[in-house]
Structures are given as structure tokens and as C-alpha cells.
Amino acid sequence: MGDLTDSLPTSTAPQRPAPFREDCWSEDATSTLVDAWGRRYMELNRGNLRQKDWQEVADAVNARHGHVKKARRTDVQCKNRIDTIKKKYKIEKARVTSSNGALASSWPFFSRLDALIGPTMSAKKPSSASPPLALPLPYWKTPSPAAPSASVGALPQKRPMPAVDDSYFRRNYSAVAAAAAAEAVDEDDDEEEEEEESRWSAERSGDVDGMRQLARAIERFGEIYEKVEAEKQKQMFELEKQRMQFVKDVEFQRMKMFMDTQVQLEKIKRAKRSGLNGERIR
């Protein structure tokens, strides 16, 4: 019985394909996106990209990686991906800066992002702003060497506090300063991103309004064209009616003239016959 059960084929459950996320970016697609965005970013002199610029970036990515319908990217997806890459770069930049050059970033896009937006971040650092706050260094005043009072009710003098080693605070001052500078740069970048997002959404809403106005203009043009065509058909019908009436009148006049001519000829013939008969009688 055991051999029979061992010899039966075991049915394996079919493997389900891994779910595909539409916002999942591969490293090659991200590299193409960074190249396309970087070229357009430098062409605009490190300025903010508009909606049509993001559409060109999306077209460049889809030209290389959009052979499958699910892998095609929109301008909104490309912009969101670049925002995520910028945030990742800021984290890596703060980590490298706080280490005073002891650490190097292993992120594959760090060098390219550093060449593109690194000078911009350096230029954004406030020069006249107050330096970042650090922990205060303790300072103790030495007691005066004056002799204690000889009175019986005098209070005993306080013993001086031992000196505190401030090397810990001095050693971490650079890290605190770097973190504070990175936080200030992040706030400036967030404000710029919000302004860019609002401007970009305004452009998209402006494009939508323009398309609506164009659709309304086309609709009005269609209504006017329909009215003109209806009036044209009406005029053609009236002209055809008048032509038919004119042809009918002409035909009636022709038949009338023909009948009048026939009557006159018949009268002439009768007159001649009566004349001939009179001459014969004589």
C-alpha cells in the first residue's frame, strides 16, 4: 500500500504570477528617466519642468521601455518618480556630508543626481541665516578664595562642581550642523516642489479649460453649420418649386398658343371653303 501511494504522481499547485504594480520602476527604466529628465532640466538652465516637458520625458521613457501596455508611463508617474529620487538623494547627501567624507554612497544614481541638483542645493544654503543650534557647552565659575565667616550661624560653602568633559558635544557638532543644514534645504525644496506642483496643476487646469473652450467652439460651429445647411436646403427646395411652376406655366402658355393657332387655321380653312362654294353656285 505504501508503494502504491508513493508511485502516484503528486499534483503541484500552479504557480501564480507575481502581481505587477503599475508604479513599479526597474533600474533600467529609472536610469532612462533620469537621463531624459536631466537633459531637459539642463536645457531649462536647472529650471522647473512644465507639463509639456514632463510629457516629452514620458515619451522618451516609453520609447525604450513602453513596448508593453502595462509598462507605459504617464507624465504624472514620471514626475512622482523624480520627486522620490530627489528625496532619496537628499538622504544620501546628508549621510555622506555628516561623515566628513568617511562614507561613500553606494546608490547607483547618486553621482548623476549630485551633478544635476548638487550645485543647486549648495547655492540654496542661507549665508546670512543664524548657525544651527548645538548643545551648550557648560561653564563653571570658580569660587572666590575668600576665607569663610567665623560666625557661628554661617552656612557651609558649596563645593565646586567637577569639570565636565565637553569633547562629546564638540565631536557631534559637525553632525548636528549637517543635519540642520540638510533639514533647511529640505524645507526649501519642499516649498519649491509645492510651488511647482501648484503651477503644474494650474497649467493642466488651463489646458483642460482650453480644451473645453475648443470643444464649445466646435459645438457652436457645428450648430451654425447645421442651421446654414438647413437654410440652404430650404432655399433649394423653394427654387426647385419655383422652377417647376415656371416650367408648368411655360408649358401651359405653349399649349394655349398651339390651340389658338389651330383654331385660327381652322377658321381660315372654313372661310376659304365657304368662298369656293359661293363661286360655284353663281
Rosetta silent file (secondary structure, phi, psi, omega in degrees, C-alpha in Angstrom):
SEQUENCE: MGDLTDSLPTSTAPQRPAPFREDCWSEDATSTLVDAWGRRYMELNRGNLRQKDWQEVADAVNARHGHVKKARRTDVQCKNRIDTIKKKYKIEKARVTSSNGALASSWPFFSRLDALIGPTMSAKKPSSASPPLALPLPYWKTPSPAAPSASVGALPQKRPMPAVDDSYFRRNYSAVAAAAAAEAVDEDDDEEEEEEESRWSAERSGDVDGMRQLARAIERFGEIYEKVEAEKQKQMFELEKQRMQFVKDVEFQRMKMFMDTQVQLEKIKRAKRSGLNGERIR
SCORE:     score description
SCORE:     0.000 S_00000001
   1 L     0.000  -38.132  178.509    0.000    0.000    0.000 S_00000001
   2 H   -66.334  -37.223  179.223    2.859    2.297    0.799 S_00000001
   3 H   -67.284  -34.862 -178.673    4.465    1.565   -2.590 S_00000001
   4 H   -66.373  -42.031  179.437    1.192    2.341   -4.364 S_00000001
   5 H   -70.203  -30.643  178.672    0.842    5.711   -2.679 S_00000001
   6 H   -71.918  -31.898 -176.827    4.482    6.517   -3.364 S_00000001
   7 H   -79.116  -14.900  179.378    4.104    5.720   -7.057 S_00000001
   8 L   -69.484  138.795 -179.891    1.098    8.048   -7.506 S_00000001
   9 L   -71.382  136.521  178.999    2.043   11.370   -9.109 S_00000001
  10 L   -86.296  128.935 -179.420    1.832   14.288   -6.746 S_00000001
  11 L   -85.009  127.105  179.221   -0.188   17.193   -8.076 S_00000001
  12 L  -101.784  138.189  179.558    1.541   20.530   -7.667 S_00000001
  13 L   -69.345  137.659  179.530   -0.437   23.707   -7.409 S_00000001
  14 L   -65.057  139.141 -178.640    0.094   26.057  -10.356 S_00000001
  15 L   -78.210  129.813  177.794    2.344   28.975   -9.536 S_00000001
  16 L   -83.418  139.404  178.103    0.631   32.318   -9.707 S_00000001
  17 L   -66.956  148.532 -179.479    2.483   35.086  -11.446 S_00000001
  18 L   -64.454  139.731 -179.635    3.770   37.814   -9.211 S_00000001
  19 L   -64.829  142.854 -178.649    1.452   40.805   -9.079 S_00000001
  20 L  -104.690  123.124  176.633    2.549   43.720  -11.241 S_00000001
  21 L   -93.410  134.607 -177.751    2.396   47.189   -9.824 S_00000001
  22 L   -69.852  -22.668 -179.920    1.878   49.965  -12.319 S_00000001
  23 L   -98.054   13.714 -179.937    4.138   52.298  -10.302 S_00000001
  24 L   -84.728  123.542 -177.585    6.976   49.765  -10.037 S_00000001
  25 L  -110.009  132.538  173.440   10.102   51.089  -11.750 S_00000001
  26 L   -81.850  167.514 -179.009   13.013   48.948  -12.841 S_00000001
  27 H   -67.511  -36.652  178.231   16.582   50.193  -12.559 S_00000001
  28 H   -66.217  -43.909  179.022   16.913   50.495  -16.369 S_00000001
  29 H   -64.731  -38.306  177.476   13.666   52.462  -16.657 S_00000001
  30 H   -65.402  -38.846  177.740   14.752   54.708  -13.770 S_00000001
  31 H   -63.901  -42.899  176.856   18.116   55.302  -15.469 S_00000001
  32 H   -63.074  -39.927  178.542   16.379   56.264  -18.708 S_00000001
  33 H   -62.887  -44.133 -179.811   14.057   58.566  -16.751 S_00000001
  34 H   -64.328  -40.393  178.612   16.976   60.286  -15.003 S_00000001
  35 H   -63.851  -47.630 -178.767   18.789   60.781  -18.328 S_00000001
  36 H   -65.283  -43.350  178.429   15.712   62.214  -20.080 S_00000001
  37 H   -67.179  -38.899 -179.248   14.796   64.435  -17.138 S_00000001
  38 H   -63.996  -40.804  178.082   18.424   65.550  -16.668 S_00000001
  39 H   -62.939  -46.108 -179.265   18.752   66.643  -20.298 S_00000001
  40 H   -68.040  -35.133  179.592   15.540   68.623  -20.152 S_00000001
  41 H   -64.672  -41.035  178.470   16.470   70.007  -16.725 S_00000001
  42 H   -73.306  -33.587  176.777   19.822   71.315  -18.019 S_00000001
  43 H   -63.371  -32.190  177.998   18.201   72.722  -21.177 S_00000001
  44 L   -88.165   14.202  178.717   15.954   74.804  -18.933 S_00000001
  45 L    58.739   47.998 -178.990   19.027   76.023  -17.010 S_00000001
  46 L    58.481   36.938  177.595   18.079   73.937  -13.965 S_00000001
  47 L   -97.665  173.279 -179.207   14.549   75.314  -14.061 S_00000001
  48 L   -75.912  140.142  179.321   11.268   73.618  -13.259 S_00000001
  49 L   -82.036  141.495  176.502    9.738   71.409  -15.922 S_00000001
  50 L   -93.474 -179.717 -174.548    6.270   72.194  -17.205 S_00000001
  51 H   -63.552  -39.864  179.654    3.567   69.742  -18.151 S_00000001
  52 H   -68.520  -32.241  176.330    4.643   69.529  -21.789 S_00000001
  53 H   -66.568  -42.442  177.593    8.250   68.925  -20.686 S_00000001
  54 H   -64.487  -32.672  177.405    7.152   66.034  -18.453 S_00000001
  55 H   -66.598  -37.993  176.333    5.174   64.626  -21.382 S_00000001
  56 H   -65.122  -39.243  177.164    8.341   64.648  -23.505 S_00000001
  57 H   -63.265  -43.528  178.349   10.202   62.853  -20.702 S_00000001
  58 H   -63.276  -38.038  177.752    7.430   60.233  -20.510 S_00000001
  59 H   -64.351  -38.471  178.474    7.579   59.762  -24.293 S_00000001
  60 H   -65.692  -39.216  178.472   11.336   59.184  -24.085 S_00000001
  61 H   -68.566  -42.374 -178.907   10.874   56.543  -21.358 S_00000001
  62 H   -68.843  -26.719  178.980    8.039   54.830  -23.237 S_00000001
  63 H   -65.038  -28.413 -178.671   10.094   54.771  -26.438 S_00000001
  64 H  -102.772  -31.323 -174.208   12.605   52.439  -24.758 S_00000001
  65 H  -126.339    7.726 -176.685   10.576   50.618  -22.113 S_00000001
  66 L  -102.905   32.359  179.392    6.915   51.072  -23.108 S_00000001
  67 L   -69.557  -28.170  176.301    6.592   48.130  -25.502 S_00000001
  68 L   -98.381  142.516 -175.818    4.102   46.543  -23.087 S_00000001
  69 H   -61.584  -39.162 -178.524    0.913   48.458  -22.300 S_00000001
  70 H   -69.986  -22.235 -177.708    1.304   47.988  -18.532 S_00000001
  71 H   -89.278   -2.145 -179.953    4.865   49.332  -18.647 S_00000001
  72 L   -73.919  143.855 -175.632    3.933   52.646  -20.257 S_00000001
  73 L  -115.195  148.154  175.451    4.355   55.697  -18.026 S_00000001
  74 L   -99.488  170.671  179.022    2.431   58.945  -17.842 S_00000001
  75 H   -64.511  -33.654  179.253    3.804   62.404  -17.168 S_00000001
  76 H   -68.123  -41.556  178.846    2.418   62.291  -13.620 S_00000001
  77 H   -64.356  -39.697  178.761    4.145   58.968  -12.858 S_00000001
  78 H   -65.009  -41.425  179.608    7.474   60.303  -14.174 S_00000001
  79 H   -65.658  -42.309  178.541    7.197   63.434  -12.028 S_00000001
  80 H   -63.664  -38.240  179.317    6.359   61.416   -8.901 S_00000001
  81 H   -65.940  -40.516  178.255    9.305   59.093   -9.566 S_00000001
  82 H   -65.506  -39.068  176.907   11.713   62.050   -9.904 S_00000001
  83 H   -61.862  -40.355  177.631   10.394   63.513   -6.629 S_00000001
  84 H   -65.041  -40.252  179.186   11.072   60.176   -4.915 S_00000001
  85 H   -65.265  -39.016  178.678   14.600   60.063   -6.375 S_00000001
  86 H   -62.323  -42.954  178.682   15.262   63.617   -5.166 S_00000001
  87 H   -64.110  -40.081  176.509   14.242   62.689   -1.617 S_00000001
  88 H   -62.542  -39.068  178.891   16.486   59.614   -1.734 S_00000001
  89 H   -65.222  -40.760 -179.968   19.376   61.800   -2.921 S_00000001
  90 H   -62.285  -39.127  178.412   18.866   64.273   -0.059 S_00000001
  91 H   -64.647  -45.974  179.518   19.061   61.443    2.463 S_00000001
  92 H   -64.187  -40.080 -179.291   22.229   60.057    0.866 S_00000001
  93 H   -64.745  -42.470  178.646   23.764   63.533    0.609 S_00000001
  94 H   -65.310  -37.306  179.719   23.115   64.288    4.290 S_00000001
  95 H   -67.044  -42.252  179.708   24.599   60.933    5.286 S_00000001
  96 H   -68.068  -40.193 -178.710   27.750   61.491    3.229 S_00000001
  97 H   -66.834  -40.067 -178.613   28.122   65.093    4.435 S_00000001
  98 H   -68.779  -20.296  179.683   27.727   64.189    8.110 S_00000001
  99 L   -87.169   -0.098 -179.928   30.503   61.600    7.811 S_00000001
 100 L    56.929   39.841  177.310   33.032   64.261    6.648 S_00000001
 101 L    83.178    1.111 -179.563   33.949   62.184    3.611 S_00000001
 102 L   -75.817  -25.805 -179.582   34.442   58.945    5.526 S_00000001
 103 L  -111.962  148.825  175.600   31.439   57.303    3.839 S_00000001
 104 L  -123.598  140.709 -177.280   30.624   56.969    0.139 S_00000001
 105 L   -77.157  133.260  175.830   27.158   56.379   -1.241 S_00000001
 106 L   -94.772    3.777  178.405   26.572   53.040   -2.965 S_00000001
 107 L   -68.418  129.478 -172.867   23.350   54.270   -4.565 S_00000001
 108 L   -67.871  -20.703 -177.205   23.807   53.965   -8.363 S_00000001
 109 L  -101.445    7.422 -175.091   22.132   57.298   -9.147 S_00000001
 110 H   -66.577  -43.907 -177.036   23.941   59.385   -6.515 S_00000001
 111 H   -64.603  -41.092 -179.708   26.687   60.699   -8.815 S_00000001
 112 H   -68.739  -41.850  177.145   24.255   61.743  -11.545 S_00000001
 113 H   -67.183  -34.412  178.468   21.881   63.426   -9.103 S_00000001
 114 H   -66.117  -37.068  177.890   24.815   65.110   -7.388 S_00000001
 115 H   -72.147  -28.206 -176.220   25.951   66.557  -10.733 S_00000001
 116 H   -86.595  -54.267 -174.540   22.432   67.732  -11.585 S_00000001
 117 H  -110.841   -0.470  177.397   20.971   69.133   -8.358 S_00000001
 118 H   -62.907  -48.368  177.225   24.057   69.179   -6.088 S_00000001
 119 H   -61.942  -32.250  179.154   25.157   72.706   -7.154 S_00000001
 120 H   -67.479  -41.145  178.464   21.597   73.922   -6.748 S_00000001
 121 H   -66.861  -36.696  178.429   21.420   72.608   -3.191 S_00000001
 122 H   -65.932  -36.906 -179.536   24.792   74.205   -2.373 S_00000001
 123 H   -73.800  -20.456 -178.609   23.587   77.548   -3.714 S_00000001
 124 H   -81.533  -11.455 -177.046   20.403   77.355   -1.646 S_00000001
 125 L   -65.148  126.422 -177.653   22.236   77.255    1.696 S_00000001
 126 L   -68.463  131.649 -179.147   21.457   80.531    3.531 S_00000001
 127 L   -89.733  -34.003 -177.617   24.581   82.646    4.091 S_00000001
 128 L   -95.470    0.356 -178.839   23.105   85.242    6.437 S_00000001
 129 L   -74.186  160.132 -179.890   20.996   82.860    8.488 S_00000001
 130 L   -70.659  146.651 -179.048   21.888   82.029   12.055 S_00000001
 131 L   -66.101  156.344  179.925   24.086   78.927   12.542 S_00000001
 132 L   -63.659  144.584 -177.648   22.407   75.705   13.631 S_00000001
 133 L   -73.973  139.229  175.453   21.864   75.314   17.307 S_00000001
 134 L  -124.469  170.496  179.255   24.075   72.888   19.188 S_00000001
 135 L   -67.145  136.773 -176.430   24.110   71.753   22.764 S_00000001
 136 L   -69.720  143.443  176.765   25.542   74.469   25.071 S_00000001
 137 L   -83.826  131.102 -176.691   28.986   73.958   26.488 S_00000001
 138 L   -72.081  146.873  177.842   28.967   74.086   30.312 S_00000001
 139 L  -137.387  127.105 -178.302   30.875   76.799   32.105 S_00000001
 140 L  -117.440  132.646  178.610   31.527   76.808   35.847 S_00000001
 141 L   -86.258  129.297 -179.453   32.691   79.807   37.827 S_00000001
 142 L   -71.698  142.835 -178.840   35.486   79.058   40.275 S_00000001
 143 L   -70.448  151.687  179.954   34.724   80.024   43.889 S_00000001
 144 L   -72.343  145.860 -177.739   36.428   83.081   45.384 S_00000001
 145 L   -79.214   13.950 -177.465   39.359   82.336   47.721 S_00000001
 146 L   -65.273  146.791 -178.241   37.901   84.493   50.489 S_00000001
 147 L   -72.301  146.811  178.968   38.000   82.974   53.952 S_00000001
 148 L   -68.933  154.232 -178.926   34.729   81.725   55.421 S_00000001
 149 L   -68.139  145.263 -177.768   32.984   83.816   58.003 S_00000001
 150 L   -88.002    1.712 -179.501   33.795   82.998   61.599 S_00000001
 151 L   -67.494  154.270 -174.822   30.253   83.481   62.758 S_00000001
 152 L   -72.065  -37.288 -174.472   28.588   80.541   64.388 S_00000001
 153 L   -89.514   11.441 -177.447   25.411   80.610   62.234 S_00000001
 154 L   -71.322  144.499  178.851   27.214   80.842   58.855 S_00000001
 155 L   -79.758  147.585  177.965   26.207   78.340   56.200 S_00000001
 156 L   -69.780  146.606  179.149   28.850   75.991   54.806 S_00000001
 157 L   -69.687  148.282  176.300   30.224   76.860   51.347 S_00000001
 158 L   -76.340  137.871  178.884   29.101   74.867   48.317 S_00000001
 159 L   -75.097  141.098  179.598   31.673   72.570   46.909 S_00000001
 160 L   -64.800  143.581  178.302   32.690   73.341   43.305 S_00000001
 161 L   -72.908  145.681  178.715   31.187   71.040   40.661 S_00000001
 162 L   -68.479  152.155 -179.864   33.626   68.793   38.869 S_00000001
 163 L   -65.043  137.663 -178.387   34.683   69.779   35.368 S_00000001
 164 L  -100.022  133.167  178.594   32.531   68.287   32.616 S_00000001
 165 L   -76.336  115.836 -178.205   34.157   66.772   29.558 S_00000001
 166 L   -98.655   16.030 -179.785   32.727   68.612   26.528 S_00000001
 167 H   -66.407  -29.986 -179.764   34.503   66.500   23.883 S_00000001
 168 H   -64.391  -42.964 -179.083   31.248   64.655   23.163 S_00000001
 169 H   -68.781  -41.302  178.572   29.479   67.890   22.279 S_00000001
 170 H   -65.789  -34.572 -177.244   32.386   69.149   20.155 S_00000001
 171 H   -70.327  -31.796 -177.487   32.664   65.778   18.397 S_00000001
 172 L   -99.440    6.208 -178.944   28.997   65.758   17.367 S_00000001
 173 H   -64.493  -42.735 -178.641   28.743   69.442   16.481 S_00000001
 174 H   -64.227  -38.805  179.789   29.513   68.820   12.799 S_00000001
 175 H   -65.942  -41.991  178.526   26.881   66.072   12.559 S_00000001
 176 H   -64.687  -41.226  179.102   24.226   68.295   14.162 S_00000001
 177 H   -64.179  -43.046  179.025   25.147   71.171   11.848 S_00000001
 178 H   -63.633  -40.788  179.414   24.982   68.940    8.770 S_00000001
 179 H   -65.673  -40.706  179.344   21.606   67.551    9.825 S_00000001
 180 H   -66.207  -40.178  177.693   20.247   71.050   10.467 S_00000001
 181 H   -64.190  -41.716  177.975   21.541   72.283    7.085 S_00000001
 182 H   -63.079  -38.119  178.630   20.005   69.275    5.323 S_00000001
 183 H   -66.240  -39.287  178.043   16.696   69.951    7.085 S_00000001
 184 H   -64.718  -41.712  178.782   16.763   73.605    5.982 S_00000001
 185 H   -64.900  -38.584  178.386   17.491   72.562    2.387 S_00000001
 186 H   -62.503  -40.217  178.938   14.654   70.012    2.562 S_00000001
 187 H   -64.031  -42.659  178.021   12.244   72.724    3.700 S_00000001
 188 H   -62.711  -43.221 -179.764   13.301   74.988    0.810 S_00000001
 189 H   -65.987  -37.255  177.683   12.981   72.125   -1.661 S_00000001
 190 H   -63.726  -39.961  177.732    9.576   71.181   -0.277 S_00000001
 191 H   -63.958  -42.062  178.634    8.396   74.763   -0.745 S_00000001
 192 H   -65.070  -39.236  179.183    9.716   74.780   -4.317 S_00000001
 193 H   -65.154  -38.702  177.257    8.079   71.423   -5.016 S_00000001
 194 H   -64.509  -42.147  177.247    4.763   72.742   -3.682 S_00000001
 195 H   -63.327  -43.037  179.156    5.071   75.844   -5.879 S_00000001
 196 H   -63.966  -39.985  179.571    5.986   73.690   -8.875 S_00000001
 197 H   -64.209  -42.592  179.423    3.089   71.334   -8.139 S_00000001
 198 H   -66.409  -40.882  178.229    0.623   74.218   -7.900 S_00000001
 199 H   -66.090  -39.063 -179.745    1.980   75.795  -11.078 S_00000001
 200 H   -66.830  -42.396  177.791    1.904   72.439  -12.852 S_00000001
 201 H   -65.693  -34.497  176.973   -1.671   71.765  -11.734 S_00000001
 202 H   -65.718  -39.127  177.255   -2.616   75.276  -12.873 S_00000001
 203 H   -64.356  -42.245  179.040   -1.124   74.562  -16.282 S_00000001
 204 H   -64.517  -41.172  177.090   -3.022   71.286  -16.504 S_00000001
 205 H   -66.102  -35.538  175.643   -6.248   73.018  -15.464 S_00000001
 206 H   -64.167  -40.520  176.711   -5.513   75.724  -18.031 S_00000001
 207 H   -63.746  -39.987  178.873   -5.067   73.071  -20.699 S_00000001
 208 H   -64.480  -42.459  177.848   -8.337   71.444  -19.635 S_00000001
 209 H   -62.908  -39.919  177.513  -10.112   74.817  -19.793 S_00000001
 210 H   -62.381  -41.672  177.973   -8.626   75.418  -23.238 S_00000001
 211 H   -65.197  -38.191  177.490   -9.849   72.031  -24.432 S_00000001
 212 H   -64.607  -43.214  178.028  -13.308   72.783  -23.058 S_00000001
 213 H   -63.433  -39.089  177.608  -13.398   76.137  -24.833 S_00000001
 214 H   -64.072  -41.627  178.797  -12.253   74.468  -28.037 S_00000001
 215 H   -63.861  -40.711  178.453  -14.970   71.823  -27.695 S_00000001
 216 H   -65.293  -40.058  178.569  -17.599   74.521  -27.105 S_00000001
 217 H   -63.636  -41.557  177.885  -16.361   76.472  -30.137 S_00000001
 218 H   -63.965  -40.568  178.960  -16.545   73.325  -32.287 S_00000001
 219 H   -63.239  -43.688  177.931  -20.030   72.616  -30.969 S_00000001
 220 H   -63.937  -40.844  178.173  -21.178   76.169  -31.790 S_00000001
 221 H   -61.508  -40.178  177.499  -19.607   75.917  -35.226 S_00000001
 222 H   -63.043  -41.041  178.832  -21.495   72.650  -35.786 S_00000001
 223 H   -64.775  -42.813  178.949  -24.780   74.258  -34.767 S_00000001
 224 H   -64.250  -42.235  179.335  -24.186   77.212  -37.096 S_00000001
 225 H   -63.126  -39.581  178.959  -23.203   74.889  -39.929 S_00000001
 226 H   -64.096  -41.359  177.942  -26.331   72.808  -39.349 S_00000001
 227 H   -64.133  -42.329  179.560  -28.513   75.937  -39.480 S_00000001
 228 H   -63.053  -41.914  179.109  -26.803   77.132  -42.668 S_00000001
 229 H   -65.385  -39.662  178.321  -27.271   73.731  -44.292 S_00000001
 230 H   -64.416  -42.375  177.884  -30.947   73.648  -43.287 S_00000001
 231 H   -65.559  -37.191  177.943  -31.469   77.134  -44.701 S_00000001
 232 H   -64.189  -44.020  177.476  -29.639   76.115  -47.860 S_00000001
 233 H   -62.336  -39.202  178.873  -31.845   73.054  -48.286 S_00000001
 234 H   -63.974  -44.555  179.078  -34.926   75.208  -47.755 S_00000001
 235 H   -64.420  -39.941  178.031  -33.799   77.710  -50.386 S_00000001
 236 H   -63.665  -38.605  177.822  -33.017   74.911  -52.845 S_00000001
 237 H   -64.429  -41.309  178.702  -36.477   73.458  -52.243 S_00000001
 238 H   -65.632  -41.918  178.323  -38.081   76.844  -52.896 S_00000001
 239 H   -62.978  -42.175  178.821  -36.005   77.344  -56.034 S_00000001
 240 H   -64.563  -38.102  177.881  -36.966   73.901  -57.305 S_00000001
 241 H   -64.273  -43.205  178.188  -40.607   74.639  -56.574 S_00000001
 242 H   -65.301  -38.075  179.261  -40.399   77.935  -58.473 S_00000001
 243 H   -64.760  -43.121  178.587  -38.650   76.222  -61.380 S_00000001
 244 H   -62.875  -39.212  177.491  -41.336   73.569  -61.592 S_00000001
 245 H   -65.999  -38.988  178.175  -44.025   76.256  -61.531 S_00000001
 246 H   -64.765  -43.260  177.805  -42.222   78.204  -64.233 S_00000001
 247 H   -62.673  -39.565  178.618  -41.932   75.104  -66.418 S_00000001
 248 H   -64.552  -42.908  178.974  -45.620   74.398  -65.856 S_00000001
 249 H   -64.617  -42.298  179.081  -46.586   77.954  -66.795 S_00000001
 250 H   -63.151  -42.655  179.506  -44.423   77.875  -69.923 S_00000001
 251 H   -64.805  -36.856  178.020  -45.905   74.570  -70.979 S_00000001
 252 H   -66.608  -42.504  178.336  -49.398   75.940  -70.388 S_00000001
 253 H   -65.453  -37.722  179.108  -48.685   79.020  -72.461 S_00000001
 254 H   -65.039  -43.899  178.654  -47.213   76.902  -75.236 S_00000001
 255 H   -65.133  -36.331  179.062  -50.281   74.649  -75.342 S_00000001
 256 H   -65.162  -44.714  177.948  -52.541   77.709  -75.308 S_00000001
 257 H   -63.036  -39.333  179.659  -50.676   79.275  -78.203 S_00000001
 258 H   -64.033  -42.160  179.338  -50.792   75.974  -80.068 S_00000001
 259 H   -67.685  -40.505  177.625  -54.550   75.668  -79.567 S_00000001
 260 H   -62.296  -39.259  178.871  -55.149   79.269  -80.597 S_00000001
 261 H   -65.010  -42.012  179.131  -53.107   78.691  -83.747 S_00000001
 262 H   -63.527  -39.180  178.723  -55.078   75.581  -84.565 S_00000001
 263 H   -64.590  -42.800  179.286  -58.364   77.447  -84.114 S_00000001
 264 H   -64.255  -42.111  177.646  -57.236   80.277  -86.356 S_00000001
 265 H   -62.464  -41.040  179.749  -56.114   77.851  -89.073 S_00000001
 266 H   -64.803  -38.253  177.552  -59.430   76.051  -88.865 S_00000001
 267 H   -64.703  -41.143  179.918  -61.308   79.329  -89.272 S_00000001
 268 H   -64.083  -42.878  179.582  -59.206   80.260  -92.296 S_00000001
 269 H   -63.411  -41.448  179.676  -59.874   76.906  -93.913 S_00000001
 270 H   -64.961  -38.249  179.274  -63.617   77.243  -93.339 S_00000001
 271 H   -64.646  -39.980  178.759  -63.603   80.727  -94.828 S_00000001
 272 H   -65.935  -41.728 -179.667  -61.872   79.508  -97.941 S_00000001
 273 H   -64.185  -42.035  178.970  -64.281   76.619  -98.320 S_00000001
 274 H   -65.286  -33.105  177.948  -67.306   78.859  -98.000 S_00000001
 275 H   -68.571  -43.286  178.835  -65.879   81.211 -100.631 S_00000001
 276 H   -64.546  -40.322  178.749  -65.309   78.413 -103.085 S_00000001
 277 H   -64.610  -37.970  178.780  -68.820   77.076 -102.607 S_00000001
 278 H   -66.125  -38.527  179.210  -70.326   80.537 -103.312 S_00000001
 279 H   -67.546  -38.241  179.573  -68.480   80.934 -106.537 S_00000001
 280 H   -65.465  -38.273 -178.706  -69.699   77.547 -107.723 S_00000001
 281 H   -64.155  -38.766  177.484  -73.308   78.410 -107.007 S_00000001
 282 L   -65.671    0.000    0.000  -73.097   81.502 -109.171 S_00000001
